[in-house]
Amino acid sequence: MHNQTVDQQTLNLLHRAFEIVLDQHKLSYNKIGISEEGEQLLFLYETNDEKVHVFKWSKAASVGISIGTLAQSVLTPIIPQLRLLS
């Protein structure tokens, strides 16, 4: 994914994988989104009070990782923070 645009189908699959991980951890949210910005991918997390929080990670760090594993590896470190936000 380094120096490449991520196709919409992959972004949709990432979005679904993130939803699954959030549901497994019983985290509530209003909306979530996955997007890209240059060399980074973005996880947008909208709380029930409509505040949007953005978490970024490197596209290069995502190469060769399954989508489910990627969702787990991105979300696991920020779950405590997401619990405080939700």
Buried (B, 14 or more C-beta within 10 A) or exposed (E): BEEEEBEEEBBEBBBBBBEBBBEEEEBEBEEBBBBBEEEBBEBBBBBEEEEEBEBBBEBEBBEEBEBBEBBBBBBEEBEEEBEEBB
